[in-house]
Amino acid sequence: MRRFSANYIHTVAGNPIRNGVVGVDEEGIIVEIIDHKGIEKEYAHTEFRNGIIVPGFVNAHCHTELSHLNKKVEPNTGLAGFVDQIRSHRLSGNQPNDKFIENAIIEMHRAGIVAVADICNTTESFYAKQNTRIHFINLIEVLGLEGEKALWITNKALATKLIADETLGTNNHLTPHSVYSLSSELLDMLSNEISNNYIVSIHFAESPDEEKFTVQRAGGLAENYASWGLSTQNAPNENPVAIVKKYLPRQAHTLFVHNTYLNNQQANELAQHFPNAYFVLCPASNIYIENALPDIPILTKTSVPIALGTDSLASSPTLSIFDQMQIITQHFPSIPFTEILKWGTMNGAKAIGLDDTLGTIELGKSPGLNLITPFDFSNNKPLPNSRVVKLI
């Protein structure tokens, strides 16, 4: 058994433990949590670190397939500009690569991430995921505006899921890309396929262009489709909230990703309709693409739990959940770091259905342990130069 101690143990399941001790067995399972309650006692083989010990982080939204586009996409072009660049890279033959995906997964492991909800458009990431200790939930993404191709697109996604099931296990689910990228026919078909899904993820309210497109057939996304020669007559013609309420399963763990322009009325309407909704925030990506951040204080006032994601290396400098926490801490100093920590650990684990083993430091769990050092104890938040050290 190994014992770890620090100035504070943030279990996330309860109050921080001053000078606490956490014992783990060879499998990384928590077998001992010691709270001295002010009467410190030395325990053999205890590794003391300066800083705080926290559970492993959960990345509730990532695209490892886009890792090869690191530093190849221009920032601050807006969602329509970003989508156009991604499409151009794909058409030019710049495709996912095993080496880049493997390096991205290694980067996340070093950054203390223990679980990832990863968007998959192909099978390219599957090999790298067979050789990692990170828990992956694979979300097979479905998109296409041409109604006559809905059956072909659905069957192709089902074939990709079958390969995932055979090579990676059972945590694989079909999921829609967004409200602006699927025809009504495809949404109908997909709705039947995901009716019993445990988890669904959708890019949502990432840009004002989403609603401009679905309601008015205007804005940057509409201009993209026109320039690409794609007809939009089969796309749904309602506001984004109405679309997700119509087509997504109500009881699934529904991950609304980005929410950069989600307003209070929309947030509350989603909260009322989807009892298991989660708002997944990817602040580094939002800044890179739209040069904007969600109104996080408004989101915290709803009943919907918040989780954190990184998006891809095409739109984020790193795949570090701690970096996302630092951005939120910097821009929204009124939000306690202990709350933000919960978003990147416990809430993320709950969102993707892995909270029985991950997300909190509790006996019998194997959440991984991270050290955040140095730490500003007087203000109870990380310092600008704080870093994450993966302990187990």
Residue pairs with C-beta under 8 A, 6 or more apart in sequence:
1 23
1 24
1 25
1 26
1 31
1 32
1 45
2 23
2 24
2 45
2 47
2 392
3 21
3 22
3 23
3 32
3 43
3 44
3 45
3 46
3 47
4 21
4 22
4 23
4 24
4 46
4 47
4 49
4 53
4 369
4 391
4 392
5 19
5 20
5 21
5 22
5 46
5 47
5 48
5 49
5 53
6 19
6 20
6 48
6 49
6 50
6 51
6 52
6 53
6 371
7 18
7 19
7 50
7 51
7 52
7 375
7 377
8 16
8 17
8 18
8 19
8 20
8 52
8 53
8 377
9 16
9 17
9 20
9 21
9 22
9 33
9 52
9 53
9 361
10 16
10 52
10 53
10 54
10 55
10 338
10 341
10 361
11 17
11 33
11 55
11 360
11 361
11 362
12 54
12 55
12 341
12 342
12 345
12 346
12 359
12 360
12 361
13 346
13 360
13 361
13 362
16 52
16 338
17 33
17 35
18 36
18 38
19 36
19 40
20 33
20 34
20 35
20 36
20 53
21 32
21 33
21 34
21 36
21 43
21 46
22 30
22 32
22 33
22 34
22 53
22 361
22 369
23 30
23 31
23 32
23 33
23 34
24 30
24 31
24 366
24 369
24 392
25 31
27 366
28 366
28 368
28 392
29 364
29 365
29 366
30 361
30 362
30 363
30 364
30 365
30 366
30 367
31 363
32 363
33 361
33 362
33 363
34 43
47 391
49 371
49 373
49 389
49 391
50 373
50 374
50 375
51 371
51 372
51 373
51 374
51 375
51 386
51 389
52 371
52 372
52 373
52 375
53 361
53 369
53 370
53 371
53 391
54 341
54 345
54 361
54 369
54 370
54 371
54 372
55 114
55 345
55 346
55 358
55 359
55 360
55 361
55 367
55 368
55 369
55 370
56 112
56 113
56 114
56 115
56 345
56 358
56 367
56 368
56 369
56 370
56 390
57 111
57 112
57 113
57 114
57 308
57 321
57 322
57 344
57 345
57 348
57 370
57 388
58 113
58 114
58 115
58 116
58 307
58 308
58 321
58 344
58 345
58 347
58 348
58 349
58 351
58 352
58 354
58 358
58 359
59 108
59 113
59 115
59 116
59 117
59 308
59 309
59 310
59 319
59 321
59 348
60 117
60 255
60 257
60 278
60 280
60 307
60 308
60 309
60 348
60 351
60 352
61 117
61 119
61 201
61 255
61 257
61 280
61 282
61 309
61 310
61 311
62 108
62 116
62 117
62 118
62 119
62 309
62 310
62 311
62 312
62 319
63 118
63 119
63 311
63 312
63 314
64 101
64 104
64 105
64 116
64 118
64 125
64 128
64 312
65 96
65 101
65 119
65 120
65 121
65 122
65 124
65 125
65 312
66 86
66 96
66 312
66 313
66 314
67 96
67 97
67 100
67 101
67 103
67 104
67 312
67 313
67 314
68 94
68 95
68 96
68 97
68 100
68 101
69 86
69 89
69 94
69 312
69 313
69 314
70 100
70 313
70 314
72 89
72 94
72 314
73 82
73 85
73 86
73 89
73 314
73 315
74 81
74 85
75 288
75 289
75 291
76 288
76 289
76 290
76 291
77 84
77 85
77 289
78 207
78 209
78 220
78 289
78 290
79 206
79 207
79 209
79 210
79 220
79 221
79 289
79 290
80 207
80 209
80 219
80 220
80 221
80 223
80 224
81 220
82 289
82 314
82 315
83 221
83 224
84 224
86 314
87 228
95 124
96 122
96 124
96 125
97 124
98 124
98 127
98 128
101 124
101 125
101 128
102 128
102 131
104 313
104 319
105 128
105 129
105 132
105 134
107 318
107 319
107 320
108 116
108 134
108 319
108 320
109 132
109 133
109 134
109 390
110 390
111 318
111 319
111 320
111 321
111 322
111 323
111 388
111 390
112 321
112 322
112 368
112 370
112 388
112 389
112 390
113 134
113 319
113 320
113 321
114 133
114 134
114 135
114 358
114 367
114 368
115 134
115 135
115 136
115 137
115 348
115 349
115 352
115 354
115 358
116 134
116 135
116 136
116 137
117 137
117 139
117 199
117 201
117 255
117 309
117 351
117 352
118 125
118 129
118 136
118 137
118 138
118 139
119 139
119 141
119 175
119 201
120 126
120 138
120 139
120 140
120 141
120 160
120 164
121 140
121 141
122 160
123 160
123 163
123 164
125 138
126 138
126 163
126 164
126 167
126 168
129 136
129 138
129 168
130 167
130 168
135 171
135 354
135 358
136 168
136 171
137 171
137 172
137 173
137 199
137 352
137 353
137 354
138 164
138 168
138 171
138 172
138 173
139 172
139 173
139 174
139 175
139 199
139 201
140 157
140 160
140 161
140 164
140 172
140 173
140 174
140 175
141 157
141 175
141 176
141 177
142 153
142 154
142 157
142 174
142 175
142 176
142 177
142 182
142 186
142 190
143 153
143 176
143 177
143 178
143 181
143 182
143 186
144 150
144 153
144 181
144 182
144 183
144 186
145 181
145 182
145 183
145 225
145 230
145 231
145 232
145 234
145 235
146 183
146 230
146 231
146 234
147 183
147 184
147 185
147 186
147 234
148 185
149 186
150 183
150 185
150 186
150 188
150 189
151 189
153 186
154 186
154 189
154 190
154 193
157 174
158 174
158 193
161 172
161 173
161 174
164 172
165 172
173 194
173 197
173 198
173 199
173 200
174 190
174 193
174 194
174 197
175 194
175 197
175 199
175 200
175 201
175 202
176 182
176 187
176 190
176 200
176 202
176 247
176 248
177 202
177 203
178 202
178 203
178 204
178 206
178 210
179 202
179 204
179 210
179 214
179 236
179 240
179 243
179 244
180 209
180 210
180 213
180 214
180 221
180 235
182 190
182 235
182 236
183 234
183 235
183 236
184 234
184 235
184 236
185 234
187 236
187 243
187 246
187 247
188 247
190 247
191 247
191 248
191 249
194 200
194 248
194 249
194 252
195 249
196 249
197 249
197 252
198 252
198 253
198 353
199 252
199 253
199 254
199 255
199 351
199 352
199 353
200 248
200 249
200 252
200 253
200 254
200 255
201 254
201 255
201 257
201 280
202 244
202 248
202 254
202 255
202 256
202 257
203 257
203 258
204 210
204 240
204 244
204 256
204 257
204 258
204 259
204 262
205 240
205 256
205 258
205 259
205 260
205 261
205 262
205 266
206 257
206 258
206 259
206 260
206 261
206 286
206 289
206 290
207 220
207 221
207 260
207 261
207 289
207 290
208 219
208 261
209 219
209 220
209 221
209 222
210 221
210 240
211 239
211 240
212 218
212 219
212 220
212 221
212 222
213 219
213 221
213 222
213 232
213 235
214 235
214 236
214 237
214 238
214 239
214 240
214 243
215 237
215 238
215 239
216 222
217 232
217 235
217 237
222 232
225 231
225 232
236 243
236 246
238 246
240 266
241 266
241 269
241 270
244 254
244 256
244 270
245 269
245 273
248 254
248 274
250 273
250 274
250 275
251 275
251 276
252 276
253 276
253 278
253 350
253 351
253 352
253 353
254 274
254 276
254 277
254 278
255 278
255 280
255 307
255 351
255 352
256 262
256 270
256 277
256 278
256 279
256 280
257 280
257 282
257 309
258 280
258 281
258 282
258 285
258 286
258 294
259 267
259 279
259 280
259 281
259 294
259 299
260 286
260 290
260 292
260 293
260 294
261 292
261 294
262 279
262 294
262 295
262 299
263 295
263 298
264 298
264 301
267 279
267 298
267 299
267 302
267 304
268 302
270 277
270 304
271 277
271 302
271 303
271 304
277 304
278 304
278 305
278 306
278 307
278 347
278 350
278 351
279 294
279 299
279 302
279 304
279 305
279 306
279 307
280 306
280 307
280 308
280 309
280 351
281 294
281 296
281 299
281 306
281 307
281 308
281 309
281 324
281 328
281 343
282 308
282 309
282 310
282 311
282 316
282 324
283 293
283 294
283 324
283 327
283 328
283 331
284 310
284 311
284 315
284 316
284 317
284 318
284 323
284 324
284 327
285 310
285 311
285 312
285 315
285 316
286 292
286 293
286 294
287 293
287 327
288 315
288 316
288 317
289 315
293 327
293 331
296 306
296 328
296 332
296 335
297 332
297 334
297 335
299 306
300 306
300 335
300 339
305 343
305 347
305 350
305 351
306 343
306 347
307 343
307 344
307 347
307 348
307 350
307 351
308 321
308 324
308 325
308 343
308 344
308 348
309 321
309 324
310 316
310 318
310 319
310 320
310 321
310 323
310 324
313 319
317 323
320 388
321 344
321 348
322 344
322 370
322 372
322 382
322 386
322 387
322 388
324 344
325 337
325 340
325 341
325 343
325 344
325 382
326 382
326 384
326 386
328 335
328 340
329 335
329 337
329 340
329 381
329 382
336 380
337 380
337 381
337 382
338 380
345 358
345 359
345 360
345 367
346 355
346 359
346 360
347 359
348 359
349 355
349 358
349 359
349 360
349 367
350 359
356 365
357 365
357 366
357 367
358 365
358 366
358 367
358 368
359 365
359 367
360 367
361 367
361 369
368 390
368 391
368 392
369 390
369 391
369 392
370 388
370 389
370 390
370 391
371 388
371 389
371 390
371 391
372 382
372 386
372 387
372 388
373 386
373 387
373 389
374 383
374 385
374 386
375 381
375 382
375 383
375 386
376 382
376 383
